[in-house]
Amino acid sequence: MQNTAASSVVRQDKTVAILVHIGGLFFSWLAPLVVYLIKKGSDDEFTVHHAREALNFQLTLMIAYFMCFLLSFILIGLFLIWFVMLANLILSIMAAVKASNGVDYRYPLTIRFVKA
């Protein structure tokens, strides 16, 4: 998807996109899913893109957390879960900053469950 010019994105759309990424930190996949389902039929492609990206990232994180849980029985997962949590924090903040600038963002190393 092409970068959206910052001037063509409405301020309200930026705010919702920011809240989608930050909501993923607190509510996992629930906040992005709700926004995606509400906005997917509208012409607000900027918010739909950010909601879809946040949803895919949070679903990928759920798999990573589950793998860390399984690996915690051999003690590796106890160390890996801190890296997953730190990646969630850093990448969600980076995505929120990109959304505030009106730029489309794609999370790295994310499984694309929900496609455009």
Secondary structure, DSSP 4 states (H G I P E B T S, - for coil): -PPPPGGGS-HHHHHHHHHHHHHHHHHTTHHHHHHHHHHTTSS-HHHHHHHHHHHHHHHHHHHHHHHHHHHGGGTHHHHHHHHHHHHHHHHHHHHHHHHHTT-----TT----S--
